[in-house]
């Protein structure tokens, strides 16, 4: 492990000083290579899919794992979008001249060696590799064992492009020891690793947060809510709720609890019930919801659960303050939404709800680096320090001060 990480650290100044033109050229080559090697990627992915089915992976997990021609094309498109973004390294964030005549510049620089630990989705391998490359960082990637074949072929394709351009393969590499012990060892190596980003299950994130001596930016669980206010447009509300839960139930920005204003619950609940049943959603409601529609009881444990499946809690509240109180108690500070036509209430909700992304009249499903215009994301941070929300190339930089003098000495 130490020898491997030494190689990664050795690559940091090489990628940090690579020109923007060169990086963008290589990223476009990587995008072409992924598309040209589609059949190889699908063949390797089919091995993971077969093993996943044999091992009883849930439908949502299999959906995350699957790679087909469209998804591989989307991966290539993400790399091209990342290449088209403004150069994040070398940006002058601030500049001034102090009383001693020193010209001081606060300049964006790469973080260094970034380790990203993730599960299921093999497209993360190319997304994160490209984001780290664009931002001048070395990428150490540790995917889940369920995507081992897929991750390996994607990483090898990216490394082939690096080699063609006379760059070390260690700039983008898979962690050689992907066992729990290997990860435990990695997160203690603060001499070589500058940042760890865990994105996956709650147990993984807790383990890394509690045991890492390397700084951690968490991609924590997504306990997301949609609150339908008494002054919501009914058709908007139903469409947003269905999209937030059912468009892709297994992802972190999917809604887990729908909150309804009591004053409109009877009017809208039956329509919502029919729409969700049509989508195959398993519904759980609090006692007041159960008085209107027969469904399973939603307990406090349910309200505190990220299902990552087509299961939904429904909660009834008296007003916006009660909705906000519920979100404060059970939310994970990921993504929250209100549906209302009342501007004052909308702004109140935006100000009072503490989350990385807060929406008015839109689905929580939009919390995504690609959708935000970042090309992709390293993760969706629920931290408050350094990065919050979708982490793109700018969030993969830190800064240093460059100070220009003319012989000054301090009195």
C-alpha positions as CSV (number, residue, x, y, z in Angstrom):
1,X,0.0,0.0,0.0
2,X,2.7,2.5,1.0
3,X,4.6,1.9,-2.3
4,X,1.5,2.4,-4.3
5,X,0.6,5.6,-2.5
6,X,4.2,6.9,-2.9
7,X,3.7,6.5,-6.7
8,X,0.4,8.5,-6.4
9,X,2.1,11.3,-4.4
10,X,5.0,11.4,-6.8
11,X,2.4,12.1,-9.7
12,X,0.8,15.0,-7.9
13,X,3.2,17.7,-9.1
14,X,3.1,16.3,-12.6
15,X,-0.6,16.6,-13.0
16,X,-0.8,19.8,-11.0
17,X,1.4,21.6,-13.5
18,X,-0.1,20.2,-16.7
19,X,-1.4,22.8,-19.0
20,X,-5.1,23.4,-19.5
21,X,-4.8,22.7,-23.2
22,X,-3.1,19.4,-22.6
23,X,-5.6,18.2,-20.0
24,X,-8.5,19.0,-22.2
25,X,-7.0,17.2,-25.1
26,X,-6.4,14.1,-23.0
27,X,-10.0,14.2,-21.6
28,X,-11.4,14.3,-25.2
29,X,-9.2,11.4,-26.0
30,X,-10.5,9.5,-23.0
31,X,-14.1,10.2,-24.1
32,X,-13.4,8.8,-27.6
33,X,-11.7,5.8,-26.1
34,X,-14.7,4.9,-23.9
35,X,-17.0,5.1,-26.9
36,X,-14.6,3.1,-29.1
37,X,-14.3,0.4,-26.4
38,X,-18.1,0.1,-25.8
39,X,-18.2,-3.6,-26.5
40,X,-15.4,-4.3,-24.1
41,X,-17.0,-2.4,-21.4
42,X,-20.4,-4.1,-21.9
43,X,-18.7,-7.5,-21.9
44,X,-17.1,-6.8,-18.6
45,X,-20.2,-5.2,-17.1
46,X,-22.2,-8.3,-18.0
47,X,-20.0,-10.3,-15.7
48,X,-20.8,-8.0,-12.8
49,X,-24.5,-8.1,-13.7
50,X,-24.5,-11.9,-13.8
51,X,-22.8,-12.1,-10.4
52,X,-25.2,-9.4,-9.0
53,X,-28.2,-11.4,-10.1
54,X,-26.7,-14.6,-8.6
55,X,-25.9,-12.8,-5.3
56,X,-29.5,-11.4,-5.1
57,X,-28.7,-7.7,-5.6
58,X,-31.9,-5.6,-5.4
59,X,-33.4,-4.2,-8.6
60,X,-32.3,-0.6,-7.7
61,X,-28.7,-1.8,-7.2
62,X,-28.7,-3.7,-10.5
63,X,-30.0,-0.6,-12.3
64,X,-27.1,1.4,-10.8
65,X,-24.7,-1.3,-12.0
66,X,-25.9,-1.7,-15.5
67,X,-23.9,-0.2,-18.4
68,X,-25.4,-0.1,-21.9
69,X,-24.5,1.8,-25.1
70,X,-26.5,4.9,-24.0
71,X,-24.9,5.0,-20.5
72,X,-21.4,4.6,-22.0
73,X,-22.2,7.4,-24.4
74,X,-23.4,9.5,-21.5
75,X,-20.1,8.7,-19.7
76,X,-18.2,10.0,-22.7
77,X,-20.4,13.1,-22.9
78,X,-19.6,13.9,-19.3
79,X,-15.9,13.8,-20.0
80,X,-16.4,16.1,-23.0
81,X,-18.4,18.5,-20.8
82,X,-15.7,18.4,-18.1
83,X,-13.1,19.2,-20.8
84,X,-15.2,22.3,-21.9
85,X,-15.3,23.8,-18.4
86,X,-13.2,26.8,-17.4
87,X,-9.8,25.9,-16.0
88,X,-10.1,25.7,-12.2
89,X,-6.4,25.8,-11.4
90,X,-4.6,29.1,-11.3
91,X,-7.7,31.2,-10.8
92,X,-6.9,34.4,-8.8
93,X,-9.7,34.3,-6.1
94,X,-8.6,37.6,-4.6
95,X,-5.8,40.1,-5.0
96,X,-4.6,43.2,-3.1
97,X,-1.5,45.2,-2.1
98,X,-0.9,45.5,1.6
99,X,0.6,48.4,3.6
100,X,4.1,47.1,3.0
101,X,3.7,47.2,-0.8
102,X,3.5,43.4,-1.1
103,X,1.2,42.2,-3.9
104,X,-0.8,39.3,-2.5
105,X,-2.8,36.9,-4.6
106,X,-5.0,34.1,-3.4
107,X,-4.8,31.5,-6.1
108,X,-6.7,28.2,-6.7
109,X,-4.5,25.1,-6.6
110,X,-5.2,21.3,-6.7
111,X,-5.8,19.5,-3.4
112,X,-3.2,16.8,-4.3
113,X,-4.1,13.1,-4.0
114,X,-7.8,12.5,-3.7
115,X,-9.2,9.1,-2.8
116,X,-12.9,8.4,-3.6
117,X,-14.6,5.4,-2.2
118,X,-17.9,4.5,-3.8
119,X,-20.4,1.7,-4.5
120,X,-22.3,0.2,-7.4
121,X,-22.2,2.8,-10.1
122,X,-19.2,2.1,-12.5
123,X,-19.7,5.4,-14.3
124,X,-18.3,7.0,-11.2
125,X,-14.9,5.6,-12.2
126,X,-14.7,7.7,-15.3
127,X,-16.6,10.7,-13.8
128,X,-14.3,11.0,-10.8
129,X,-11.2,10.2,-12.7
130,X,-11.9,13.0,-15.2
131,X,-12.9,15.6,-12.5
132,X,-9.7,14.9,-10.6
133,X,-7.7,15.1,-13.8
134,X,-9.2,18.4,-14.9
135,X,-8.6,19.9,-11.5
136,X,-5.0,18.8,-11.4
137,X,-5.4,16.1,-8.8
138,X,-4.3,12.4,-8.6
139,X,-7.3,10.1,-8.3
140,X,-7.3,7.0,-6.2
141,X,-10.5,5.1,-6.9
142,X,-12.1,2.4,-4.8
143,X,-15.3,1.0,-6.3
144,X,-17.6,-1.6,-4.8
145,X,-16.9,-5.3,-5.4
146,X,-20.2,-5.6,-7.2
147,X,-18.7,-3.5,-10.1
148,X,-15.2,-4.9,-10.0
149,X,-15.0,-6.0,-13.7
150,X,-16.7,-2.8,-14.9
151,X,-14.4,-0.5,-12.9
152,X,-11.3,-2.3,-13.9
153,X,-12.0,-2.0,-17.7
154,X,-13.0,1.7,-17.4
155,X,-9.9,2.5,-15.4
156,X,-7.6,0.6,-17.8
157,X,-9.1,2.5,-20.8
158,X,-8.4,5.8,-19.1
159,X,-4.9,4.7,-18.2
160,X,-4.2,3.6,-21.8
161,X,-4.8,7.2,-22.8
162,X,-2.5,8.5,-20.1
163,X,0.2,6.2,-21.3
164,X,-0.2,7.3,-24.9
165,X,0.4,10.8,-23.7
166,X,3.5,9.8,-21.7
167,X,1.9,10.3,-18.4
168,X,2.0,7.9,-15.4
169,X,-0.9,5.6,-15.1
170,X,-0.9,6.3,-11.3
171,X,-2.6,9.6,-12.0
172,X,-5.9,7.7,-12.3
173,X,-5.8,4.3,-10.6
174,X,-7.9,1.8,-8.7
175,X,-6.9,1.0,-5.1
176,X,-5.0,-2.3,-5.4
177,X,-6.2,-3.7,-2.0
178,X,-10.0,-3.1,-2.1
179,X,-10.7,-5.1,1.1
180,X,-12.0,-3.5,4.2
181,X,-8.5,-3.8,5.7
182,X,-7.1,-2.1,2.6
183,X,-9.5,0.8,3.0
184,X,-8.8,1.0,6.7
185,X,-5.1,1.3,5.8
186,X,-5.7,3.9,3.1
187,X,-7.5,6.3,5.3
188,X,-4.7,6.4,7.8
189,X,-2.1,7.4,5.1
190,X,-2.3,11.2,5.6
191,X,1.3,11.4,4.6
192,X,0.3,10.5,1.0
193,X,-3.4,11.2,0.7
194,X,-4.9,14.7,1.0
195,X,-8.6,14.0,0.9
196,X,-11.0,11.1,1.2
197,X,-14.5,11.3,-0.3
198,X,-16.8,8.4,0.7
199,X,-20.0,7.9,-1.2
200,X,-22.1,4.9,-0.4
201,X,-24.0,3.3,2.4
202,X,-24.4,4.8,5.9
203,X,-22.2,2.2,7.5
204,X,-19.3,2.9,5.0
205,X,-19.5,6.6,5.6
206,X,-19.7,6.2,9.4
207,X,-16.6,3.9,9.4
208,X,-14.5,6.3,7.3
209,X,-15.6,9.4,9.2
210,X,-14.8,7.8,12.5
211,X,-11.5,6.2,11.5
212,X,-9.8,8.4,9.0
213,X,-6.8,10.6,9.8
214,X,-7.1,12.0,6.2
215,X,-9.6,14.9,5.9
216,X,-13.1,13.6,4.8
217,X,-15.8,15.2,2.7
218,X,-18.9,13.0,3.2
219,X,-21.3,12.0,0.5
220,X,-23.8,11.2,3.2
221,X,-27.2,9.6,3.0
222,X,-30.1,11.3,1.2
223,X,-33.1,11.6,3.4
224,X,-34.9,14.0,1.1
225,X,-38.4,15.6,1.5
226,X,-41.0,17.3,-0.7
227,X,-43.5,19.5,1.2
228,X,-46.7,20.3,-0.6
229,X,-47.9,23.6,0.9
230,X,-51.6,24.6,1.1
231,X,-51.1,27.0,-1.7
232,X,-49.5,24.6,-4.1
233,X,-50.5,24.1,-7.7
234,X,-52.1,20.7,-7.6
235,X,-50.9,19.4,-10.9
236,X,-47.3,20.7,-10.3
237,X,-47.4,19.0,-6.9
238,X,-48.4,15.6,-8.1
239,X,-45.9,15.7,-11.0
240,X,-43.0,16.8,-8.7
241,X,-43.8,14.2,-6.1
242,X,-44.0,11.3,-8.6
243,X,-40.7,12.4,-10.2
244,X,-38.9,12.9,-6.9
245,X,-39.7,9.4,-5.8
246,X,-40.3,7.2,-8.9
247,X,-38.0,8.5,-11.6
248,X,-35.1,6.7,-10.1
249,X,-35.9,5.5,-6.5
250,X,-32.5,4.0,-5.7
251,X,-30.5,7.3,-5.8
252,X,-29.6,9.7,-3.0
253,X,-31.6,12.6,-4.3
254,X,-34.8,10.7,-4.5
255,X,-37.6,11.7,-2.0
256,X,-38.1,9.5,1.0
257,X,-40.9,11.4,2.7
258,X,-43.7,13.4,1.3
259,X,-45.1,16.1,3.6
260,X,-48.7,17.4,3.1
261,X,-50.5,20.4,4.4
262,X,-53.6,19.2,6.3
263,X,-55.8,21.8,4.7
264,X,-55.4,20.2,1.3
265,X,-54.6,16.6,2.2
266,X,-58.1,15.3,1.5
267,X,-58.2,17.0,-1.9
268,X,-54.9,15.8,-3.2
269,X,-54.1,12.6,-1.3
270,X,-56.4,10.3,-3.3
271,X,-54.9,11.5,-6.5
272,X,-51.4,11.1,-5.2
273,X,-52.3,7.6,-3.9
274,X,-53.6,6.5,-7.3
275,X,-50.5,7.9,-9.1
276,X,-48.0,6.2,-6.7
277,X,-49.9,2.9,-6.8
278,X,-49.7,3.1,-10.6
279,X,-45.9,3.4,-10.3
280,X,-45.7,0.4,-7.9
281,X,-44.7,2.5,-4.9
282,X,-45.1,1.0,-1.4
283,X,-46.7,3.7,0.7
284,X,-46.5,4.3,4.5
285,X,-48.5,7.0,6.2
286,X,-48.8,8.6,9.6
287,X,-52.0,8.0,11.6
288,X,-53.7,11.1,10.1
289,X,-52.9,10.0,6.6
290,X,-54.2,6.5,7.4
291,X,-57.6,8.1,8.3
292,X,-58.0,9.2,4.7
293,X,-56.3,6.3,2.8
294,X,-55.6,2.8,4.0
295,X,-51.9,2.1,4.0
296,X,-49.1,0.8,6.2
297,X,-48.2,2.8,9.2
298,X,-45.0,5.0,8.9
299,X,-43.0,4.9,12.2
300,X,-40.2,7.1,13.4
301,X,-37.8,4.5,12.2
302,X,-39.3,4.7,8.7
303,X,-38.9,8.5,8.7
304,X,-35.3,8.0,9.6
305,X,-34.6,5.5,6.8
306,X,-33.1,6.0,3.4
307,X,-34.9,3.3,1.5
308,X,-33.0,3.6,-1.9
309,X,-36.1,1.8,-3.2
310,X,-39.6,2.5,-4.4
311,X,-41.0,3.0,-0.9
312,X,-42.4,6.3,0.4
313,X,-43.5,7.8,3.7
314,X,-46.3,10.3,3.8
315,X,-46.5,12.8,6.7
316,X,-49.3,15.3,7.4
317,X,-48.6,18.7,9.0
318,X,-50.5,21.8,10.1
319,X,-48.3,24.4,8.5
320,X,-44.9,25.3,7.0
321,X,-43.2,25.5,10.5
322,X,-44.3,22.0,11.3
323,X,-43.0,20.8,7.9
324,X,-39.6,22.5,8.6
325,X,-39.5,21.0,12.1
326,X,-39.9,17.5,10.6
327,X,-37.2,18.1,8.1
328,X,-34.8,19.4,10.7
329,X,-35.4,16.3,12.8
330,X,-35.1,13.7,10.1
331,X,-33.4,15.3,7.1
332,X,-29.8,14.6,6.2
333,X,-29.1,18.1,4.9
334,X,-29.0,16.8,1.3
335,X,-32.0,18.1,-0.8
336,X,-35.4,19.4,0.3
337,X,-38.2,20.9,-1.7
338,X,-41.4,22.9,-1.3
339,X,-44.3,23.2,-3.7
340,X,-46.2,26.4,-3.3
341,X,-47.4,29.5,-5.3
342,X,-46.9,31.7,-2.2
343,X,-43.7,33.7,-2.8
344,X,-43.3,34.6,0.9
345,X,-43.7,31.0,2.1
346,X,-41.3,29.9,-0.6
347,X,-38.6,32.3,0.6
348,X,-39.2,31.5,4.2
349,X,-38.7,27.8,3.4
350,X,-35.5,28.5,1.5
351,X,-34.1,30.5,4.4
352,X,-35.2,28.2,7.2
353,X,-34.3,24.8,5.8
354,X,-30.6,23.8,6.4
355,X,-29.6,21.6,3.4
356,X,-27.1,21.6,0.6
357,X,-29.9,22.1,-2.0
358,X,-33.3,23.6,-1.3
359,X,-35.9,23.8,-4.1
360,X,-39.1,25.7,-4.8
361,X,-41.5,24.0,-7.3
362,X,-39.0,21.5,-8.6
363,X,-38.0,17.9,-7.9
364,X,-35.1,17.0,-5.6
365,X,-33.8,14.7,-8.4
366,X,-32.0,17.8,-9.9
367,X,-29.3,17.6,-7.3
368,X,-26.6,16.3,-9.6
369,X,-23.3,17.7,-10.8
370,X,-24.1,17.1,-14.5
371,X,-27.4,18.8,-14.2
372,X,-25.8,21.8,-12.3
373,X,-23.4,22.2,-15.2
374,X,-20.3,20.6,-13.6
375,X,-20.1,17.7,-16.1
376,X,-20.3,15.2,-13.3
377,X,-19.6,15.2,-9.5
378,X,-17.2,13.6,-7.2
379,X,-20.0,13.3,-4.7
380,X,-22.8,15.3,-3.2
381,X,-21.3,16.7,0.0
382,X,-23.4,17.1,3.1
383,X,-20.5,18.7,4.9
384,X,-20.5,22.4,5.7
385,X,-16.8,23.0,5.5
386,X,-14.8,23.1,2.2
387,X,-17.6,21.8,-0.1
388,X,-21.3,21.5,0.0
389,X,-23.7,19.9,-2.5
390,X,-22.5,18.5,-5.8
391,X,-18.7,18.6,-5.9
392,X,-17.3,19.6,-9.2
393,X,-13.8,20.7,-10.3
394,X,-13.8,24.0,-8.3
395,X,-14.5,22.0,-5.1
396,X,-11.5,19.9,-5.9
397,X,-9.2,22.8,-5.5
398,X,-7.8,24.6,-2.4
399,X,-5.7,27.8,-2.5
400,X,-2.4,29.3,-1.6
401,X,-1.2,32.8,-1.3
402,X,1.4,34.1,-3.8
403,X,3.2,37.1,-2.5
404,X,5.3,39.4,-4.7
405,X,7.8,41.7,-3.1
406,X,10.6,44.1,-4.0
407,X,13.0,43.6,-1.2
408,X,10.7,44.3,1.7
409,X,11.7,43.2,5.2
410,X,9.6,43.3,8.3
411,X,10.5,45.9,10.9
